[in-house]
Amino acid sequence: MNDETPDRVHHALNKLKNRRWNERIKSYASFSNSLGLGVIGFGVLRFVSDNETERPSGWVIAGAPGTAILCVAAGSYILGYLRSED
């Protein structure tokens, strides 16, 4: 770009750049939340609902919800990096 480019073009390009950034951030947050739900589903609910499987150790029972909470918290935290599209 040169100095003769109108301000509205700069504004439009900046808006597009921010929109792409926001979509990437929302995609990462969605992935992180889905990963947390998957850990809960596989690491906790599977052993609670199925009586035929061997009970996991205490580390698995404590670690699965902890990992899921961290994944969901990371997804919520990353949403703070959203940019204004104005």
DSSP file (Angstrom, degrees, kcal/mol; ACC not computed):
  #  RESIDUE AA STRUCTURE BP1 BP2  ACC     N-H-->O    O-->H-N    N-H-->O    O-->H-N    TCO  KAPPA ALPHA  PHI   PSI    X-CA   Y-CA   Z-CA
    1    1 A M              0   0    0      0, 0.0     2,-0.2     0, 0.0     0, 0.0   0.000 360.0 360.0 360.0 146.4    0.0    0.0    0.0
    2    2 A N    >   -     0   0    0      1,-0.0     3,-1.4     0, 0.0     0, 0.0  -0.606 360.0 -97.6-111.7 177.9    1.1    3.5   -0.6
    3    3 A D  T 3  S+     0   0    0      1,-0.3    -1,-0.0    -2,-0.2     0, 0.0   0.666 117.1  65.4 -70.2 -16.1    0.3    6.8    1.0
    4    4 A E  T 3  S+     0   0    0      2,-0.1    -1,-0.3     3,-0.0     3,-0.1   0.528  72.2 113.7 -85.4  -5.4   -2.3    7.6   -1.6
    5    5 A T  S <  S-     0   0    0     -3,-1.4     5,-0.1     1,-0.1     0, 0.0  -0.486  76.4-109.6 -67.5 130.7   -4.5    4.7   -0.7
    6    6 A P    >>  -     0   0    0      0, 0.0     4,-1.5     0, 0.0     3,-0.7  -0.204  18.1-120.2 -62.0 152.4   -7.8    6.1    0.7
    7    7 A D  H 3> S+     0   0    0      1,-0.2     4,-2.7     2,-0.2     5,-0.2   0.822 111.3  61.9 -62.2 -32.1   -8.5    5.7    4.4
    8    8 A R  H 3> S+     0   0    0      1,-0.2     4,-2.4     2,-0.2    -1,-0.2   0.839 101.8  52.0 -67.0 -30.4  -11.7    3.7    3.7
    9    9 A V  H <> S+     0   0    0     -3,-0.7     4,-2.6     2,-0.2     5,-0.2   0.920 110.5  47.8 -69.6 -42.9   -9.6    1.0    2.0
   10   10 A H  H  X S+     0   0    0     -4,-1.5     4,-2.5     1,-0.2    -2,-0.2   0.918 112.7  49.9 -60.2 -42.2   -7.3    0.8    5.0
   11   11 A H  H  X S+     0   0    0     -4,-2.7     4,-2.3     2,-0.2    -2,-0.2   0.913 111.3  48.2 -62.7 -43.1  -10.4    0.6    7.2
   12   12 A A  H  X S+     0   0    0     -4,-2.4     4,-2.2     2,-0.2    -2,-0.2   0.899 113.0  47.7 -65.9 -40.4  -11.9   -2.2    5.1
   13   13 A L  H  X S+     0   0    0     -4,-2.6     4,-2.3     2,-0.2    -2,-0.2   0.892 112.4  49.2 -67.5 -39.1   -8.7   -4.2    5.1
   14   14 A N  H  X S+     0   0    0     -4,-2.5     4,-2.5    -5,-0.2    -2,-0.2   0.893 110.3  51.3 -66.1 -39.3   -8.3   -3.8    8.8
   15   15 A K  H  X S+     0   0    0     -4,-2.3     4,-2.2     2,-0.2    -2,-0.2   0.914 111.0  47.8 -63.3 -43.2  -11.9   -4.9    9.3
   16   16 A L  H  X S+     0   0    0     -4,-2.2     4,-2.3     2,-0.2    -2,-0.2   0.904 111.3  51.1 -63.9 -41.8  -11.3   -8.0    7.2
   17   17 A K  H  X S+     0   0    0     -4,-2.3     4,-2.2     1,-0.2    -2,-0.2   0.915 111.8  46.7 -61.8 -43.9   -8.1   -8.7    9.1
   18   18 A N  H  X S+     0   0    0     -4,-2.5     4,-2.6     2,-0.2    65,-0.3   0.862 109.9  53.7 -67.4 -35.4   -9.9   -8.4   12.5
   19   19 A R  H  X S+     0   0    0     -4,-2.2     4,-2.1     2,-0.2    -2,-0.2   0.917 110.0  47.2 -65.6 -42.2  -12.8  -10.6   11.2
   20   20 A R  H  X S+     0   0    0     -4,-2.3     4,-2.1     2,-0.2    -2,-0.2   0.922 112.1  50.7 -62.9 -43.7  -10.3  -13.4   10.2
   21   21 A W  H  X S+     0   0    0     -4,-2.2     4,-2.3     1,-0.2    -2,-0.2   0.932 110.3  49.5 -58.6 -46.8   -8.6  -13.1   13.6
   22   22 A N  H  X S+     0   0    0     -4,-2.6     4,-2.7     1,-0.2    -1,-0.2   0.881 108.7  52.2 -63.3 -38.9  -11.9  -13.4   15.4
   23   23 A E  H  X S+     0   0    0     -4,-2.1     4,-2.1     2,-0.2    -1,-0.2   0.890 110.1  48.8 -65.5 -38.1  -13.0  -16.4   13.5
   24   24 A R  H  X S+     0   0    0     -4,-2.1     4,-2.3     2,-0.2    -2,-0.2   0.908 112.0  48.9 -66.2 -41.0   -9.7  -18.2   14.3
   25   25 A I  H  X S+     0   0    0     -4,-2.3     4,-2.4     2,-0.2    -2,-0.2   0.927 112.4  47.5 -64.1 -45.4  -10.1  -17.3   18.0
   26   26 A K  H  X S+     0   0    0     -4,-2.7     4,-2.3     1,-0.2    -1,-0.2   0.868 110.6  53.1 -65.2 -35.3  -13.7  -18.6   18.0
   27   27 A S  H  X S+     0   0    0     -4,-2.1     4,-2.3    -5,-0.2    -1,-0.2   0.919 110.1  46.8 -65.1 -43.8  -12.6  -21.7   16.3
   28   28 A Y  H  X S+     0   0    0     -4,-2.3     4,-2.6     2,-0.2    -2,-0.2   0.912 112.1  50.4 -64.3 -42.2   -9.9  -22.4   18.8
   29   29 A A  H  X S+     0   0    0     -4,-2.4     4,-2.3     1,-0.2    -2,-0.2   0.900 111.1  49.0 -63.3 -40.3  -12.3  -21.7   21.7
   30   30 A S  H  X S+     0   0    0     -4,-2.3     4,-2.3     2,-0.2    -1,-0.2   0.909 111.7  48.9 -65.2 -42.3  -14.8  -24.1   20.2
   31   31 A F  H  X S+     0   0    0     -4,-2.3     4,-2.4     2,-0.2    -2,-0.2   0.915 111.0  50.2 -62.4 -43.0  -12.2  -26.8   19.8
   32   32 A S  H  X S+     0   0    0     -4,-2.6     4,-2.1     1,-0.2    -2,-0.2   0.906 111.4  47.7 -64.2 -42.2  -11.0  -26.4   23.3
   33   33 A N  H  X S+     0   0    0     -4,-2.3     4,-2.2     2,-0.2    -1,-0.2   0.898 112.0  50.1 -65.7 -39.9  -14.6  -26.7   24.7
   34   34 A S  H  X S+     0   0    0     -4,-2.3     4,-2.2     2,-0.2    -2,-0.2   0.889 109.2  51.8 -65.1 -38.8  -15.2  -29.8   22.6
   35   35 A L  H  X S+     0   0    0     -4,-2.4     4,-2.2     2,-0.2    -1,-0.2   0.908 108.9  50.7 -63.4 -41.9  -12.0  -31.3   23.8
   36   36 A G  H  X S+     0   0    0     -4,-2.1     4,-2.0     1,-0.2    -2,-0.2   0.909 110.9  48.0 -62.1 -42.8  -13.1  -30.7   27.4
   37   37 A L  H  X S+     0   0    0     -4,-2.2     4,-2.6     1,-0.2    -1,-0.2   0.870 110.2  52.8 -66.4 -35.9  -16.5  -32.3   26.9
   38   38 A G  H  X S+     0   0    0     -4,-2.2     4,-2.6     2,-0.2     5,-0.4   0.887 107.6  51.0 -65.7 -38.9  -14.8  -35.3   25.2
   39   39 A V  H  X S+     0   0    0     -4,-2.2     4,-2.9     2,-0.2     5,-0.4   0.917 111.9  47.3 -64.6 -42.7  -12.5  -35.8   28.2
   40   40 A I  H  X>S+     0   0    0     -4,-2.0     5,-2.0     3,-0.2     4,-1.8   0.943 114.0  48.1 -61.5 -47.2  -15.5  -35.7   30.5
   41   41 A G  I  <>S+     0   0    0     -4,-2.6     5,-0.8     3,-0.2    -2,-0.2   0.898 123.6  29.9 -62.7 -42.2  -17.4  -38.1   28.3
   42   42 A F  I  <5S+     0   0    0     -4,-2.6     5,-0.2     3,-0.2    -2,-0.2   0.887 124.8  42.5 -86.4 -40.6  -14.6  -40.6   28.0
   43   43 A G  I  <5S+     0   0    0     -4,-2.9    -3,-0.2    -5,-0.4    -2,-0.2   0.745 130.9  12.0 -82.3 -23.7  -12.7  -40.2   31.2
   44   44 A V  I  X5S+     0   0    0     -4,-1.8     4,-1.8    -5,-0.4     3,-0.4   0.763 122.9  47.8-119.3 -57.6  -15.6  -39.9   33.7
   45   45 A L  I  ><S+     0   0    0     -5,-2.0     4,-2.3     1,-0.2     5,-0.2   0.810 106.0  60.5 -64.9 -30.5  -19.0  -40.9   32.3
   46   46 A R  H  ><S+     0   0    0     -5,-0.8     4,-1.5    -6,-0.3    -1,-0.2   0.925 110.4  40.2 -62.0 -43.9  -17.8  -44.1   30.7
   47   47 A F  H  4 S+     0   0    0     -3,-0.4    -1,-0.2    -5,-0.2    -2,-0.2   0.784 114.9  52.3 -78.3 -26.7  -16.6  -45.5   34.0
   48   48 A V  H  < S+     0   0    0     -4,-1.8    -2,-0.2     1,-0.2    -1,-0.2   0.890 116.7  37.7 -73.6 -39.0  -19.6  -44.2   36.0
   49   49 A S  H  < S+     0   0    0     -4,-2.3     2,-0.7    -5,-0.2    -2,-0.2   0.706 106.1  69.8 -88.8 -20.5  -22.2  -45.7   33.6
   50   50 A D     <  -     0   0    0     -4,-1.5     3,-0.3    -5,-0.2    -1,-0.1  -0.877  52.8-176.9-106.7 115.6  -20.5  -49.0   32.7
   51   51 A N  S    S+     0   0    0     -2,-0.7    -1,-0.1     1,-0.2     4,-0.1   0.649  78.1  63.8 -82.2 -15.7  -20.3  -51.6   35.5
   52   52 A E  S    S+     0   0    0      2,-0.1    -1,-0.2     3,-0.0     2,-0.1   0.708  84.9  86.3 -84.4 -19.4  -18.3  -54.2   33.6
   53   53 A T  S    S-     0   0    0     -3,-0.3     2,-0.2    -7,-0.2     0, 0.0  -0.471  89.2-100.2 -81.9 154.3  -15.2  -52.1   33.1
   54   54 A E        -     0   0    0     -2,-0.1    -1,-0.1     1,-0.1    -2,-0.1  -0.475  42.1-106.1 -71.1 139.2  -12.5  -52.0   35.7
   55   55 A R        -     0   0    0     -2,-0.2    -1,-0.1    -4,-0.1    -4,-0.0  -0.449  36.8-125.0 -67.8 135.6  -12.5  -48.9   38.0
   56   56 A P        -     0   0    0      0, 0.0    -1,-0.1     0, 0.0    -3,-0.0  -0.267  30.0 -92.3 -76.1 167.6   -9.8  -46.4   37.2
   57   57 A S     >  -     0   0    0      1,-0.1     4,-1.8     4,-0.0     3,-0.4  -0.209  39.2-101.3 -72.2 170.1   -7.3  -45.2   39.7
   58   58 A G  H  > S+     0   0    0      1,-0.2     4,-2.3     2,-0.2     5,-0.3   0.799 120.3  61.9 -63.5 -29.5   -7.8  -42.0   41.7
   59   59 A W  H  > S+     0   0    0      2,-0.2     4,-2.6     1,-0.2    -1,-0.2   0.879 105.3  46.3 -65.5 -37.3   -5.5  -40.1   39.4
   60   60 A V  H  > S+     0   0    0     -3,-0.4     4,-2.3     2,-0.2    -2,-0.2   0.916 112.4  49.7 -70.6 -42.7   -7.7  -40.7   36.4
   61   61 A I  H  < S+     0   0    0     -4,-1.8    -2,-0.2     1,-0.2    -1,-0.2   0.881 120.8  35.8 -64.9 -37.2  -10.9  -39.8   38.3
   62   62 A A  H  X S+     0   0    0     -4,-2.3     4,-1.3    -5,-0.2    -2,-0.2   0.823 118.1  51.6 -83.2 -32.6   -9.3  -36.6   39.5
   63   63 A G  H  X S+     0   0    0     -4,-2.6     4,-2.8    -5,-0.3     5,-0.2   0.853 101.3  58.2 -76.6 -35.6   -7.3  -35.8   36.4
   64   64 A A  H  X S+     0   0    0     -4,-2.3     4,-2.4     2,-0.2     5,-0.2   0.952 111.1  40.2 -64.2 -50.6  -10.1  -36.1   33.8
   65   65 A P  H  > S+     0   0    0      0, 0.0     4,-2.6     0, 0.0    -1,-0.2   0.892 115.9  53.0 -65.7 -34.7  -12.3  -33.4   35.3
   66   66 A G  H  X S+     0   0    0     -4,-1.3     4,-2.1     2,-0.2    -2,-0.2   0.923 110.9  45.8 -63.1 -43.6   -9.3  -31.3   36.0
   67   67 A T  H  X S+     0   0    0     -4,-2.8     4,-2.2     2,-0.2    -1,-0.2   0.898 113.0  50.6 -65.0 -40.9   -8.2  -31.6   32.4
   68   68 A A  H  X S+     0   0    0     -4,-2.4     4,-2.4    -5,-0.2     5,-0.2   0.910 109.8  49.8 -64.5 -41.8  -11.7  -30.8   31.2
   69   69 A I  H  X S+     0   0    0     -4,-2.6     4,-2.6     1,-0.2    -1,-0.2   0.902 110.5  50.5 -64.0 -40.0  -12.0  -27.8   33.4
   70   70 A L  H  X S+     0   0    0     -4,-2.1     4,-2.5     2,-0.2    -1,-0.2   0.896 110.1  50.2 -63.8 -39.5   -8.6  -26.5   32.1
   71   71 A C  H  X S+     0   0    0     -4,-2.2     4,-2.0     2,-0.2    -2,-0.2   0.925 113.6  44.3 -64.4 -44.5   -9.7  -27.0   28.5
   72   72 A V  H  X S+     0   0    0     -4,-2.4     4,-2.1     2,-0.2    -2,-0.2   0.893 113.7  50.9 -67.9 -39.0  -13.0  -25.1   29.0
   73   73 A A  H  X S+     0   0    0     -4,-2.6     4,-2.7    -5,-0.2    -2,-0.2   0.893 109.0  51.3 -64.9 -39.2  -11.2  -22.4   30.9
   74   74 A A  H  X S+     0   0    0     -4,-2.5     4,-2.4     1,-0.2    -1,-0.2   0.903 109.4  50.9 -64.1 -40.0   -8.6  -22.0   28.1
   75   75 A G  H  X S+     0   0    0     -4,-2.0     4,-0.8     1,-0.2    -2,-0.2   0.890 113.0  45.1 -63.9 -39.3  -11.5  -21.7   25.6
   76   76 A S  H  < S+     0   0    0     -4,-2.1     4,-0.3     2,-0.2     3,-0.3   0.883 113.1  50.9 -70.4 -38.5  -13.1  -19.0   27.7
   77   77 A Y  H >< S+     0   0    0     -4,-2.7     3,-1.7     1,-0.2    -2,-0.2   0.899 105.1  55.2 -65.7 -41.4   -9.8  -17.2   28.3
   78   78 A I  H >< S+     0   0    0     -4,-2.4     3,-1.8     1,-0.3    -1,-0.2   0.764  93.8  69.8 -67.8 -23.6   -8.9  -17.1   24.6
   79   79 A L  G >< S+     0   0    0     -4,-0.8     3,-1.4    -3,-0.3    -1,-0.3   0.702  83.7  73.1 -66.1 -17.2  -12.2  -15.4   23.8
   80   80 A G  G <  S+     0   0    0     -3,-1.7    -1,-0.3    -4,-0.3    -2,-0.2   0.638  85.6  66.1 -68.9 -13.0  -10.8  -12.3   25.6
   81   81 A Y  G <  S+     0   0    0     -3,-1.8    -1,-0.3    -4,-0.2    -2,-0.2   0.308  71.0 127.6 -92.1   8.3   -8.5  -11.8   22.6
   82   82 A L    <   -     0   0    0     -3,-1.4     2,-0.3   -57,-0.1   -64,-0.0  -0.393  50.8-142.1 -63.4 142.9  -11.4  -11.0   20.2
   83   83 A R        -     0   0    0    -65,-0.3     2,-0.2    -2,-0.1   -61,-0.1  -0.759  19.1-101.6-107.4 153.6  -10.9   -7.7   18.4
   84   84 A S        -     0   0    0     -2,-0.3   -66,-0.1     1,-0.1   -65,-0.1  -0.531  21.9-155.0 -71.1 136.7  -13.4   -5.1   17.5
   85   85 A E              0   0    0     -2,-0.2    -1,-0.1     1,-0.2   -66,-0.1   0.303 360.0 360.0 -96.5   8.5  -14.5   -5.3   13.8
   86   86 A D              0   0    0    -68,-0.1    -1,-0.2   -72,-0.0   -71,-0.1   0.480 360.0 360.0 -73.6 360.0  -15.5   -1.6   13.6
